[in-house]
Amino acid sequence: METRPYVPWDLIESFMIDVFVKYGVPRDEAAICADVLLEADRQGIESHGCNRFKPIYIDRFEKGTLLPETNLEILNETDTTLVMDAHDGMGMVASYRMMEKLIEKAGKHGMAGGAVRNSTHYGIAGYWTNMAAKAGMVGITGTNARPSVAPTFGVENMLGTNPLTFSFPTDEEFPFCLDCATSIVQRGKVEYYAREGKDTPAGLVVSQDGNTMTDSSQILKALTDGTAAFAPLGGIGEETGGYKGYGYSTVVEILSAAFAGGPFMKALSGTDENGDPRMYSLGHFFFVADPDAFMGKDVFRKTAGDILRALRASKKAPGAERIYTAGEKEYLMRMERKDKGVPVGTAVQKELVELRDRFDLPYKFPFE
């Protein structure tokens, strides 16, 4: 049962927009950024919601590793492709503009793909693929990230958590959306554990001596100084399939960097050779496909829906209440929270109050 206080959606959204604007983000772009963050909370993906508002965005403004104004430059464009440079501005703004263009191109030509370089954290990857699904199209995206994952048989953090994400329109009330890292766990989850004073489960993070780590705060420090790494999806070594997560993570790294000619792996650490902060310069890739260029949207929606319903209706394991398909739990959480707002823990409460008081904004939160 949820014990944290809820903050109404309209209140938290308005507040976040106003704070973004105070830091120099244009108001229309601030609205995009706030919506991406809160969409994570609507779906229960709290590792990427308002928990990250201050540490990932506000703190980076203040460190100078994230620029509030996003000056997009088109590097190459054809009828079906687009490559942009975000010049270290808001990754969420760059991704929104990219998806707008690709959905338009795919609607005209059947398929379209694009890439962004010199970008920053773009929020939950599923936000971008779901933009395509809402338009009745297939969406695919991936992004590289600061190195935190060791290759199979290694202990050095070389790859990012590198999500590989898909959304498909269906004939149900929600799309199929598979949005997950190619590591077992991602940094945002460990940040959430640390903020809540919880340990990270054993077996997800390895130190350079090969032992597992569980202290969440220590893990975050060790990830930053390069003395710990996440295990790839599948686990440590080959026996449980860790090479699969390692392989998919490498796919994302290559597509995120090579399509746009951007930096990769250690160059994305956020620090220079002296340990001083520098721009992250991440890369993202996106693909959109219109089912009307194949057998039509109705055929695609029904076929996808039939597959998902068959999976959910299959024989359950003893003791299991039900089988879910990707995107279903997030839809159910959205329904549960739609009239309640976003639940915030004590750490986030303090951050919200601090930012409000810093700028003397006219807000009062329910937890006060």
C-alpha positions as CSV (number, residue, x, y, z in Angstrom):
1,M,0.0,0.0,0.0
2,E,1.3,3.4,-1.0
3,T,2.3,5.5,2.0
4,R,4.0,8.5,0.3
5,P,1.9,11.6,-0.2
6,Y,0.6,12.4,-3.7
7,V,1.2,15.6,-5.5
8,P,-1.5,16.4,-8.2
9,W,-0.3,16.1,-11.8
10,D,-1.2,19.6,-12.8
11,L,0.6,21.1,-9.8
12,I,3.9,19.2,-10.2
13,E,3.8,19.8,-14.0
14,S,3.3,23.5,-13.6
15,F,6.1,23.6,-11.0
16,M,8.6,21.7,-13.1
17,I,7.9,23.9,-16.1
18,D,8.4,27.1,-14.0
19,V,11.7,25.8,-12.6
20,F,13.0,24.7,-16.0
21,V,12.1,28.2,-17.3
22,K,14.0,29.8,-14.4
23,Y,17.1,27.9,-15.7
24,G,16.7,29.2,-19.2
25,V,14.7,26.5,-20.9
26,P,12.1,28.1,-23.3
27,R,8.6,27.5,-21.9
28,D,7.3,25.3,-24.8
29,E,10.4,23.1,-24.5
30,A,10.1,23.1,-20.7
31,A,6.6,21.7,-21.2
32,I,8.0,18.8,-23.3
33,C,10.6,18.0,-20.7
34,A,8.2,18.0,-17.8
35,D,5.8,15.8,-19.7
36,V,8.5,13.2,-20.5
37,L,9.5,13.1,-16.8
38,L,6.0,12.8,-15.5
39,E,5.1,10.2,-18.1
40,A,7.6,8.0,-16.4
41,D,5.8,8.6,-13.1
42,R,2.4,8.0,-14.6
43,Q,3.6,4.5,-15.7
44,G,5.3,3.8,-12.4
45,I,8.9,4.1,-13.8
46,E,10.0,6.2,-10.9
47,S,13.7,5.8,-11.7
48,H,13.1,8.2,-14.6
49,G,10.5,10.5,-13.2
50,C,10.5,13.5,-10.9
51,N,13.1,11.6,-8.8
52,R,15.5,12.7,-11.6
53,F,14.3,16.2,-12.0
54,K,17.0,17.8,-9.8
55,P,20.0,15.4,-9.9
56,I,19.9,14.8,-13.7
57,Y,18.7,18.1,-15.0
58,I,18.9,20.9,-12.5
59,D,22.3,19.8,-11.1
60,R,23.7,19.5,-14.6
61,F,22.5,23.0,-15.5
62,E,24.5,24.2,-12.5
63,K,27.6,22.2,-13.4
64,G,27.5,23.4,-16.9
65,T,27.2,19.9,-18.4
66,L,23.7,20.5,-19.8
67,L,22.6,23.5,-21.8
68,P,19.0,24.8,-21.2
69,E,18.6,26.0,-24.8
70,T,18.5,23.3,-27.5
71,N,20.0,24.6,-30.7
72,L,19.3,21.8,-33.2
73,E,21.5,21.6,-36.3
74,I,20.4,19.4,-39.3
75,L,23.6,17.6,-40.5
76,N,22.0,15.4,-43.2
77,E,18.4,14.9,-44.4
78,T,16.7,12.8,-47.1
79,D,13.1,11.9,-47.7
80,T,13.4,9.0,-45.2
81,T,16.4,10.0,-43.0
82,L,17.4,12.8,-40.6
83,V,20.7,13.4,-38.7
84,M,20.8,16.2,-36.1
85,D,23.4,17.7,-33.7
86,A,21.8,18.8,-30.4
87,H,24.8,20.8,-29.3
88,D,24.5,19.5,-25.7
89,G,21.0,20.9,-25.2
90,M,18.0,19.0,-23.9
91,G,17.9,15.4,-25.2
92,M,14.1,15.3,-24.7
93,V,13.6,18.3,-26.9
94,A,15.9,16.9,-29.6
95,S,14.1,13.6,-29.5
96,Y,10.6,15.2,-29.6
97,R,11.6,17.2,-32.7
98,M,13.2,14.1,-34.3
99,M,10.1,11.9,-33.8
100,E,7.8,14.6,-35.1
101,K,9.8,14.6,-38.4
102,L,10.2,10.9,-38.6
103,I,6.5,10.2,-38.1
104,E,5.8,12.7,-40.9
105,K,8.3,11.1,-43.2
106,A,7.1,7.6,-42.5
107,G,3.6,8.6,-43.2
108,K,4.7,9.7,-46.7
109,H,7.3,7.1,-47.5
110,G,6.5,4.1,-45.3
111,M,9.6,4.1,-43.2
112,A,12.1,6.6,-41.7
113,G,15.1,6.7,-39.5
114,G,17.2,9.3,-37.7
115,A,20.0,9.9,-35.3
116,V,21.1,12.6,-32.9
117,R,24.6,13.3,-31.7
118,N,25.9,15.6,-28.9
119,S,22.7,15.1,-27.0
120,T,21.9,14.5,-23.3
121,H,19.6,12.2,-21.3
122,Y,16.3,11.8,-23.2
123,G,14.1,10.3,-20.4
124,I,12.2,7.1,-20.8
125,A,12.9,5.6,-24.2
126,G,9.3,4.4,-24.5
127,Y,8.1,8.0,-24.7
128,W,9.6,8.3,-28.2
129,T,8.4,4.9,-29.5
130,N,5.0,5.5,-28.0
131,M,4.8,8.7,-30.1
132,A,4.9,6.4,-33.1
133,A,2.4,4.0,-31.7
134,K,-0.1,6.8,-31.0
135,A,0.2,7.6,-34.7
136,G,-0.5,4.0,-35.6
137,M,3.1,3.2,-36.4
138,V,5.9,1.1,-35.1
139,G,8.6,2.9,-33.2
140,I,12.2,1.8,-32.3
141,T,14.8,3.7,-30.5
142,G,18.0,3.3,-28.5
143,T,20.6,5.5,-26.8
144,N,24.0,5.1,-25.5
145,A,24.9,6.4,-22.1
146,R,27.8,7.0,-19.7
147,P,29.8,3.8,-19.3
148,S,28.6,1.6,-16.5
149,V,28.3,-1.9,-17.9
150,A,31.1,-4.5,-18.2
151,P,31.5,-6.7,-21.2
152,T,31.1,-10.5,-20.6
153,F,34.3,-11.8,-18.8
154,G,35.2,-8.2,-18.0
155,V,34.9,-5.9,-14.9
156,E,35.5,-2.5,-16.4
157,N,32.6,-0.2,-17.1
158,M,32.7,0.2,-20.9
159,L,29.2,0.3,-22.3
160,G,26.1,2.3,-21.1
161,T,22.9,0.7,-19.9
162,N,21.8,1.3,-23.6
163,P,18.1,0.6,-23.8
164,L,16.7,-1.1,-27.0
165,T,13.1,-0.1,-27.1
166,F,10.1,-1.0,-29.3
167,S,6.4,0.1,-29.4
168,F,3.7,-1.4,-31.5
169,P,0.1,-0.2,-32.0
170,T,-2.5,-2.8,-31.1
171,D,-6.3,-3.0,-31.1
172,E,-6.3,-2.9,-27.3
173,E,-6.4,0.2,-25.0
174,F,-2.6,0.4,-24.8
175,P,0.3,-0.3,-27.1
176,F,2.9,-3.0,-26.7
177,C,5.9,-1.2,-25.3
178,L,9.2,-3.0,-24.5
179,D,11.4,-0.4,-22.8
180,C,14.3,-1.8,-20.9
181,A,18.0,-1.5,-20.5
182,T,20.5,-4.1,-21.9
183,S,21.9,-4.4,-18.4
184,I,20.1,-6.2,-15.6
185,V,19.6,-2.9,-13.7
186,Q,20.2,0.8,-14.7
187,R,21.8,3.7,-12.8
188,G,18.4,5.4,-12.2
189,K,17.2,2.3,-10.3
190,V,20.3,2.4,-8.1
191,E,19.8,6.2,-7.6
192,Y,16.2,5.4,-6.5
193,Y,17.5,2.8,-4.0
194,A,20.0,5.2,-2.7
195,R,17.5,7.9,-2.2
196,E,15.2,5.5,-0.4
197,G,18.0,4.1,1.8
198,K,17.7,0.7,0.3
199,D,20.4,-1.8,-0.8
200,T,20.8,-2.9,-4.4
201,P,20.1,-6.6,-4.8
202,A,23.1,-8.8,-4.9
203,G,24.4,-10.0,-8.3
204,L,23.7,-6.9,-10.3
205,V,26.9,-4.9,-9.8
206,V,30.5,-6.2,-9.7
207,S,33.6,-4.5,-8.3
208,Q,37.0,-4.8,-10.0
209,D,37.8,-7.8,-7.8
210,G,34.8,-9.6,-9.2
211,N,32.7,-9.5,-6.0
212,T,29.1,-8.2,-6.0
213,M,28.2,-4.9,-4.4
214,T,24.9,-4.0,-2.6
215,D,25.4,-0.6,-0.9
216,S,23.6,1.7,-3.3
217,S,25.4,4.9,-2.3
218,Q,28.8,3.1,-2.6
219,I,27.8,1.7,-6.0
220,L,27.0,5.2,-7.4
221,K,30.4,6.4,-6.3
222,A,32.2,3.4,-7.6
223,L,30.3,3.6,-11.0
224,T,31.5,7.2,-11.3
225,D,35.1,6.5,-10.5
226,G,35.2,3.4,-12.6
227,T,35.7,0.8,-9.9
228,A,32.4,-1.0,-10.4
229,A,30.2,-2.0,-13.3
230,F,26.7,-3.3,-14.0
231,A,26.4,-6.9,-15.3
232,P,24.8,-7.1,-18.8
233,L,21.3,-8.5,-19.2
234,G,21.6,-12.3,-18.6
235,G,24.2,-11.9,-15.8
236,I,27.9,-12.4,-15.2
237,G,29.6,-14.7,-17.7
238,E,28.0,-16.9,-20.4
239,E,26.2,-19.6,-18.4
240,T,23.1,-17.5,-17.9
241,G,23.3,-15.7,-21.2
242,G,25.2,-12.5,-20.2
243,Y,26.7,-12.5,-23.7
244,K,23.3,-11.7,-25.1
245,G,22.8,-8.5,-23.1
246,Y,26.4,-7.6,-23.9
247,G,25.8,-8.1,-27.6
248,Y,22.6,-6.1,-27.7
249,S,24.2,-3.3,-25.7
250,T,27.0,-3.2,-28.3
251,V,24.4,-3.0,-31.0
252,V,22.9,0.1,-29.3
253,E,26.3,1.7,-28.8
254,I,27.2,1.3,-32.5
255,L,23.9,2.5,-33.9
256,S,23.8,5.5,-31.4
257,A,27.3,6.6,-32.3
258,A,27.9,5.5,-35.9
259,F,24.8,6.7,-37.6
260,A,25.4,10.3,-36.3
261,G,29.2,10.2,-36.2
262,G,29.2,10.9,-32.5
263,P,31.4,9.9,-29.5
264,F,31.0,6.6,-27.7
265,M,31.9,4.5,-24.6
266,K,34.5,6.2,-22.4
267,A,34.0,9.6,-24.2
268,L,30.6,9.7,-22.6
269,S,31.7,9.6,-19.0
270,G,30.9,13.2,-18.2
271,T,34.4,13.9,-17.0
272,D,37.6,14.9,-18.7
273,E,41.1,13.4,-18.1
274,N,41.5,15.6,-15.0
275,G,38.2,14.4,-13.5
276,D,36.5,17.7,-14.2
277,P,32.9,17.8,-15.5
278,R,32.4,17.9,-19.3
279,M,29.5,17.5,-21.7
280,Y,28.0,14.0,-22.0
281,S,27.5,14.2,-25.8
282,L,25.2,11.2,-26.0
283,G,23.8,9.7,-29.2
284,H,20.3,8.4,-30.0
285,F,18.8,6.5,-32.9
286,F,15.2,6.2,-34.0
287,F,13.2,4.2,-36.6
288,V,9.5,4.6,-37.5
289,A,7.6,2.2,-39.8
290,D,4.0,2.8,-41.1
291,P,2.0,-0.5,-41.3
292,D,0.1,1.0,-44.2
293,A,3.2,0.4,-46.3
294,F,2.9,-3.3,-45.5
295,M,-0.6,-4.9,-44.9
296,G,-2.3,-1.9,-43.3
297,K,-2.8,-0.5,-39.8
298,D,-5.9,-2.6,-39.0
299,V,-4.2,-5.8,-39.9
300,F,-1.2,-4.9,-37.8
301,R,-3.2,-3.8,-34.8
302,K,-5.4,-6.9,-34.8
303,T,-2.5,-9.3,-35.3
304,A,-0.5,-7.7,-32.5
305,G,-3.5,-7.8,-30.2
306,D,-4.2,-11.4,-31.0
307,I,-0.6,-12.4,-30.2
308,L,-0.7,-10.5,-26.9
309,R,-4.1,-11.9,-25.8
310,A,-2.9,-15.4,-26.6
311,L,0.2,-14.9,-24.5
312,R,-1.9,-13.6,-21.5
313,A,-4.3,-16.5,-21.9
314,S,-1.6,-19.2,-21.9
315,K,-1.1,-21.6,-19.0
316,K,0.2,-19.9,-15.8
317,A,2.8,-21.1,-13.5
318,P,1.5,-22.5,-10.2
319,G,0.8,-19.7,-7.8
320,A,0.9,-17.0,-10.5
321,E,-2.2,-14.8,-10.7
322,R,-1.8,-13.7,-14.3
323,I,0.5,-13.2,-17.2
324,Y,1.3,-9.7,-18.5
325,T,2.6,-8.4,-21.8
326,A,5.0,-5.5,-22.2
327,G,3.3,-2.1,-21.6
328,E,0.3,-3.6,-19.7
329,K,1.6,-3.0,-16.1
330,E,2.5,0.5,-17.1
331,Y,-1.0,1.1,-18.4
332,L,-2.6,-0.3,-15.2
333,M,-0.4,2.0,-13.1
334,R,-1.4,4.9,-15.3
335,M,-5.1,4.1,-14.6
336,E,-4.4,3.8,-10.9
337,R,-2.5,7.1,-10.6
338,K,-4.4,9.2,-13.1
339,D,-6.6,10.9,-10.4
340,K,-4.2,10.7,-7.5
341,G,-1.1,12.3,-8.8
342,V,2.6,11.4,-8.3
343,P,3.7,9.9,-5.0
344,V,6.9,11.6,-3.7
345,G,9.3,10.4,-1.0
346,T,11.0,12.6,1.6
347,A,14.1,13.1,-0.5
348,V,12.2,14.5,-3.4
349,Q,9.9,16.5,-1.2
350,K,13.0,18.3,0.1
351,E,14.2,19.0,-3.4
352,L,10.9,20.4,-4.5
353,V,10.7,22.8,-1.5
354,E,14.3,23.8,-2.0
355,L,13.8,24.7,-5.6
356,R,10.5,26.5,-4.8
357,D,12.1,28.6,-2.1
358,R,15.2,29.4,-4.2
359,F,13.1,31.0,-6.9
360,D,10.3,32.2,-4.6
361,L,7.7,30.4,-6.6
362,P,4.0,30.5,-5.5
363,Y,3.5,26.8,-4.8
364,K,2.3,24.9,-1.7
365,F,2.7,21.1,-1.8
366,P,0.2,18.7,-0.1
367,F,3.0,17.2,2.1
368,E,3.7,20.6,3.8
